[in-house]
């Protein structure tokens, strides 16, 4: 009972923020906004005080004029503090409904409609930008210098300043942050019921379906006896409407296929002084599968280098004195001298990551949004490859990616049986 009282106790907190360009700030639960507590139509910072329970969220409904800069900067204080861009609990949902003026603002009804979609389509991670005081944004002395500007990156703007340069990134945007993070000790055992709601409905009938399901659940649980179907998977099918009914299905790794296209003729080659347009293609090879929100998170350059560690591990091949000579040759780039001292072809030489190369660049190399891939479909994205006085040799282009959600589209049929007995009345 003590925990319940702590979770429902009203607590006071305060905050300060700036949104380029416009924002309305609300308190609400995980399903809807309930009270507007602040608003801005200029770039000036706005201070506010508000009250909420541990189960509530603070919502920043933001949109830009699609020009200049985009960004939300915020500092919140309860028993402890939270800054924008420094806490993983910040989330954002892009509605795709464009507002660009301060005179026309999203209504509470529209915001709540979009919140229902957010629970189905899933909240997104925010994109973190520069800290307060760093260009290109202005400095806000009243906000912590450790706070970071945040926004959503739609992947539709390929400019170097994306997503903080003026652009419509599927706005308006709904940012949210849980109040319980401002009262870590007091709200430790409190939860928001919406966090694990994966079976929601986002249509016009959502409220009616939710209410009818609730009534049917209560009526079913009032019954005395429960019979388990004979064909049920006995390991997974346990008591209905309990946590025991939920288990994780072991699925194989479901991955897209990637391809790199380059070359303007059969004689074309990648040279150490070169400029090329490359195309990265991703394909979904599964007919009954949809990959939602495919994003290339990072493109890195890998270069094969002969490491001292690899050479030293080759027992009996190299003396201590030779290792020093090899190290000097590595620093000088004299690989011929190394091969004279040891047969490199017999060694297992690791591949190491070259994080930042001054001689080879791939642009863009982060956060390339490829979108949804329906069954047996492909999509491509252009990148620019530039090399200047780079070392000739063998490289690899490594592409890291993430997928928001994988949907399996498969119709199943089956039957089950409930054994019952009738007695003579």
C-alpha positions in Angstrom: 0.0 0.0 0.0 2.9 2.3 0.7 4.2 1.9 -2.8 0.8 2.7 -4.3 0.6 5.9 -2.3 4.0 6.9 -3.4 3.2 6.4 -7.0 0.0 8.4 -6.9 1.3 11.2 -4.7 1.4 14.5 -6.5 4.9 16.0 -6.7 6.1 19.4 -7.7 8.9 19.9 -10.2 10.2 22.7 -12.4 11.9 23.1 -15.7 13.2 25.5 -18.4 13.4 24.9 -22.1 13.7 26.4 -25.5 12.4 25.0 -28.7 13.4 26.2 -32.2 10.8 27.2 -33.3 7.6 26.4 -31.4 6.4 24.2 -28.6 3.5 23.4 -26.3 4.3 21.6 -23.1 1.9 19.2 -21.4 1.5 16.9 -18.4 -0.3 13.6 -19.1 -0.3 9.9 -18.6 1.0 7.4 -21.1 -2.2 7.5 -23.2 -3.1 11.2 -23.4 -2.0 14.8 -22.6 -4.2 16.3 -19.8 -2.9 19.8 -18.9 -0.9 22.4 -20.8 1.8 23.9 -18.5 3.9 26.0 -20.9 4.1 27.4 -24.5 6.5 29.3 -26.6 6.3 31.1 -30.0 9.9 32.6 -29.9 13.4 31.3 -29.4 13.6 32.7 -25.8 13.8 30.2 -23.0 10.6 29.5 -21.0 10.5 28.6 -17.3 7.7 26.6 -15.7 6.6 24.9 -12.5 4.1 22.0 -12.5 2.7 19.1 -10.5 2.5 15.4 -11.5 2.6 11.9 -10.1 5.3 9.3 -10.7 3.1 7.6 -13.3 2.9 10.8 -15.5 4.9 12.0 -18.4 5.9 15.5 -19.5 5.3 16.0 -23.2 7.0 18.6 -25.5 5.0 19.1 -28.7 7.4 20.8 -31.1 7.5 21.9 -34.6 9.7 24.2 -36.8 9.2 26.7 -39.6 11.3 24.4 -41.8 14.1 27.1 -42.0 17.0 28.2 -40.0 17.6 25.6 -37.2 15.6 22.9 -35.4 16.1 21.8 -31.8 14.7 21.3 -28.3 16.9 22.1 -25.3 15.5 21.3 -21.8 16.5 21.1 -18.1 14.1 19.5 -15.6 14.4 19.4 -11.8 12.6 17.2 -9.2 14.5 15.4 -6.4 17.1 14.9 -9.1 17.7 16.5 -12.5 17.4 15.6 -16.1 18.8 17.2 -19.2 17.8 16.8 -22.8 20.1 14.5 -24.7 21.8 13.0 -21.6 19.2 10.5 -20.5 18.1 7.5 -22.5 14.5 7.9 -21.4 13.9 10.8 -23.8 11.7 9.6 -26.7 10.1 11.1 -29.7 7.3 10.3 -32.1 7.1 11.9 -35.5 3.5 12.5 -36.5 4.1 13.5 -40.1 1.5 16.3 -39.7 3.1 19.5 -40.8 2.7 22.7 -38.8 5.0 25.6 -39.6 3.4 28.7 -37.9 2.9 29.6 -34.2 -0.7 30.9 -35.0 -1.9 27.4 -35.8 -1.0 24.8 -33.2 -1.8 21.1 -32.8 -5.0 20.6 -30.7 -5.1 18.3 -27.6 -7.5 16.1 -29.5 -5.1 15.7 -32.4 -2.1 15.1 -30.0 -4.0 12.4 -28.2 -5.0 10.7 -31.5 -1.3 10.7 -32.5 -0.3 9.3 -29.0 -2.4 6.2 -29.7 -0.5 5.7 -33.0 2.8 6.2 -31.1 2.1 3.2 -28.9 1.6 1.1 -32.0 4.4 2.3 -34.2 6.7 2.7 -31.2 8.5 5.7 -29.9 11.9 6.6 -31.5 15.2 7.5 -30.0 16.0 11.2 -30.1 18.9 12.4 -32.2 21.5 14.3 -30.0 23.2 17.5 -31.2 25.6 20.0 -29.7 25.6 21.0 -26.1 24.2 24.4 -25.0 26.6 27.2 -26.1 28.0 25.4 -29.1 27.4 26.6 -32.6 25.2 26.8 -34.6 22.7 27.4 -31.8 22.6 30.4 -29.6 23.6 30.2 -25.9 21.0 29.9 -23.2 22.7 31.0 -19.9 19.7 29.8 -17.7 20.0 26.2 -19.0 22.8 23.9 -18.1 25.8 23.9 -20.5 25.7 20.1 -20.4 22.2 19.9 -21.9 22.1 18.9 -25.6 19.8 19.9 -28.4 17.6 17.0 -29.5 15.4 16.4 -32.5 14.2 13.6 -34.7 16.1 12.6 -37.8 13.8 11.5 -40.6 16.7 10.6 -42.9 15.2 12.7 -45.6 17.7 15.6 -45.3 21.2 14.6 -46.5 22.9 17.9 -45.5 25.8 17.9 -43.1 23.8 19.7 -40.4 20.8 17.3 -40.4 18.6 17.1 -38.5 19.2 20.4 -36.9 19.3 22.5 -40.1 15.9 23.9 -41.1 13.9 21.0 -42.6 10.5 19.2 -42.0 11.5 16.0 -40.3 8.0 14.4 -40.3 6.8 17.2 -37.9 5.1 18.0 -35.7 7.1 16.0 -33.1 6.0 14.7 -29.7 8.8 14.4 -27.2 8.2 12.7 -23.9 10.0 12.1 -20.6 8.8 10.1 -17.6 8.3 12.1 -14.4 9.5 9.1 -12.3 13.1 9.9 -13.6 12.9 13.2 -11.7 12.2 11.3 -8.4 14.3 8.2 -8.8 14.2 7.1 -5.1 10.5 8.0 -4.5 9.2 6.5 -7.8 11.5 3.5 -7.9 8.7 0.9 -7.9 6.3 2.9 -10.0 5.4 1.9 -13.6 3.5 3.4 -16.5 1.0 0.7 -17.8 1.5 1.7 -21.4 5.2 0.6 -21.6 4.5 -3.0 -22.3 1.3 -2.5 -24.4 2.3 -4.2 -27.7 -1.2 -5.4 -28.6 -2.9 -2.0 -29.2 -5.3 -0.8 -31.8 -4.8 2.4 -33.7 -8.0 2.7 -35.7 -11.2 4.6 -35.2 -12.7 1.8 -33.1 -9.8 1.7 -30.6 -11.7 3.0 -27.6 -14.7 0.7 -28.2 -12.5 -2.3 -28.7 -10.5 -1.6 -25.5 -13.7 -1.2 -23.4 -15.4 -4.3 -24.8 -12.2 -6.4 -24.3 -12.1 -5.2 -20.7 -15.7 -6.3 -20.0 -15.2 -9.7 -21.7 -12.1 -10.3 -19.7 -13.9 -9.5 -16.4 -16.8 -11.7 -17.3 -14.5 -14.6 -18.3 -12.5 -14.4 -15.0 -15.7 -14.5 -13.0 -16.3 -18.1 -14.1 -15.2 -20.9 -11.7 -13.6 -23.4 -14.1 -10.9 -23.1 -16.8 -10.3 -25.9 -19.3 -7.1 -25.8 -21.3 -7.4 -26.8 -25.0 -6.0 -30.3 -25.7 -3.9 -29.0 -28.7 -2.4 -26.2 -26.7 1.4 -26.0 -26.5 1.6 -27.2 -22.9 4.9 -25.5 -22.3 3.7 -22.0 -23.3 0.0 -22.1 -22.6 -0.6 -21.5 -18.9 -3.1 -19.4 -17.0 -4.9 -16.7 -19.1 -4.6 -13.0 -18.3 -1.4 -13.6 -16.2 2.3 -13.0 -16.8 2.7 -16.8 -17.1 1.0 -16.7 -20.5 3.8 -14.6 -22.0 7.1 -16.0 -23.2 9.6 -15.0 -25.8 9.6 -16.9 -29.1 13.1 -17.9 -30.3 13.3 -16.6 -33.9 16.2 -17.0 -36.3 18.1 -13.9 -37.3 16.1 -12.1 -40.0 18.4 -9.8 -41.9 18.2 -7.8 -45.1 20.6 -8.4 -48.0 23.0 -5.5 -48.8 24.8 -4.7 -52.0 27.3 -2.0 -53.1 27.0 -0.6 -56.6 29.9 1.4 -58.1 31.8 1.9 -61.4 30.9 3.9 -64.5 32.5 1.5 -66.9 34.2 -1.9 -66.9 37.6 -0.2 -66.7 36.7 1.9 -63.7 38.7 1.4 -60.5 38.7 2.9 -57.0 42.0 4.8 -56.8 43.8 6.5 -54.0 42.9 9.9 -55.4 39.3 9.5 -56.5 35.7 10.7 -56.3 32.9 8.3 -56.8 29.2 8.0 -56.3 28.4 4.7 -54.7 24.9 3.2 -54.1 24.1 1.0 -51.1 21.1 -1.3 -51.8 19.1 -3.1 -49.1 16.7 -5.9 -50.0 14.1 -7.8 -48.0 14.4 -11.4 -49.4 11.4 -12.7 -47.5 7.9 -12.6 -49.2 5.9 -12.9 -46.0 8.0 -10.4 -44.0 8.0 -6.6 -43.6 11.0 -4.8 -42.2 9.9 -1.5 -40.6 12.2 1.5 -40.0 15.5 0.2 -41.6 18.2 2.7 -40.8 21.9 2.6 -41.5 23.4 3.8 -38.3 27.0 4.0 -39.2 29.4 3.4 -42.1 33.0 2.7 -41.2 36.2 2.0 -43.1 38.1 -1.2 -42.2 41.8 -1.5 -43.3 43.9 -4.6 -43.1 47.1 -3.9 -41.2 49.9 -6.1 -40.0 50.0 -5.8 -36.3 52.9 -6.4 -34.0 50.6 -8.4 -31.7 49.8 -10.8 -34.6 53.4 -11.2 -35.5 54.5 -11.6 -31.9 52.0 -14.4 -31.4 53.6 -16.4 -34.2 55.8 -18.6 -32.0 59.3 -19.2 -33.1 59.2 -16.9 -36.1 60.4 -13.6 -34.7 63.0 -12.7 -32.1 62.6 -9.8 -29.6 65.1 -7.7 -31.5 63.2 -8.3 -34.7 59.9 -7.2 -33.1 61.5 -3.8 -32.4 62.7 -3.6 -36.0 59.2 -4.6 -37.3 57.6 -1.9 -35.1 59.9 0.7 -36.6 59.1 -0.5 -40.1 55.3 -0.4 -39.4 55.6 3.2 -38.2 57.5 4.0 -41.4 55.1 2.1 -43.6 58.0 -0.1 -44.9 56.1 -3.4 -45.4 58.8 -4.8 -47.7 61.3 -4.7 -44.8 58.9 -6.6 -42.6 58.4 -9.3 -45.2 62.2 -9.7 -45.4 62.3 -10.5 -41.6 59.2 -12.8 -41.4 56.9 -14.6 -43.8 53.7 -12.5 -43.2 51.6 -14.8 -45.4 51.8 -17.5 -42.8 50.5 -15.3 -40.0 46.8 -14.7 -39.0 46.6 -10.9 -39.3 43.6 -9.3 -37.7 41.4 -6.7 -39.4 41.1 -3.5 -37.3 38.8 -0.5 -37.5 40.0 2.8 -38.8 37.5 5.2 -37.1 38.4 8.5 -38.7 40.5 8.6 -41.9 41.8 11.9 -43.1 42.4 10.4 -46.5 39.2 8.5 -47.3 35.7 9.9 -46.7 32.2 8.4 -47.2 29.4 11.0 -47.0 26.9 10.6 -45.4 28.3 8.0 -43.0 25.6 8.0 -40.3 21.9 7.8 -39.8 20.7 7.0 -43.3 17.0 6.2 -43.1 16.0 3.6 -45.7 12.4 3.3 -44.4 10.2 0.2 -44.6 11.0 -2.8 -46.8 7.9 -4.8 -47.8 8.3 -8.4 -48.9 10.8 -9.0 -51.7 11.5 -5.3 -52.2 14.7 -3.3 -52.4 15.7 0.3 -51.8 18.9 2.2 -52.6 20.8 5.2 -51.2 23.6 7.2 -52.8 26.8 8.0 -50.8 29.9 9.9 -51.9 33.3 8.2 -51.8 36.3 10.5 -51.8 40.0 9.6 -51.4 43.0 11.9 -51.4 46.6 10.5 -51.2 45.2 7.4 -49.5 47.4 4.4 -49.0 46.8 1.8 -51.7 45.7 -1.5 -50.3 42.7 -3.6 -49.3 39.8 -2.1 -47.4 36.3 -3.0 -46.3 33.3 -0.7 -46.0 31.4 -1.8 -42.9 27.7 -0.9 -42.7 25.9 -1.0 -39.3 22.2 -0.9 -39.3 19.1 -1.4 -37.1 15.5 -2.3 -37.8 12.7 -0.9 -35.7 10.3 -3.8 -36.1 9.9 -7.0 -38.1 6.4 -8.1 -39.1 5.7 -11.7 -40.1 2.7 -11.8 -42.4 1.5 -15.4 -42.3 -2.1 -16.8 -42.1 -2.4 -19.9 -39.9 -5.4 -22.2 -39.4 -5.8 -24.9 -36.8 -8.2 -26.4 -34.3 -8.3 -27.2 -30.6 -10.6 -29.3 -28.4 -12.1 -28.7 -25.0 -13.1 -31.9 -23.2 -16.4 -31.6 -21.3 -18.7 -34.0 -19.5 -22.4 -34.0 -19.3 -24.2 -35.7 -16.3 -27.8 -36.7 -16.2 -29.9 -34.0 -14.6 
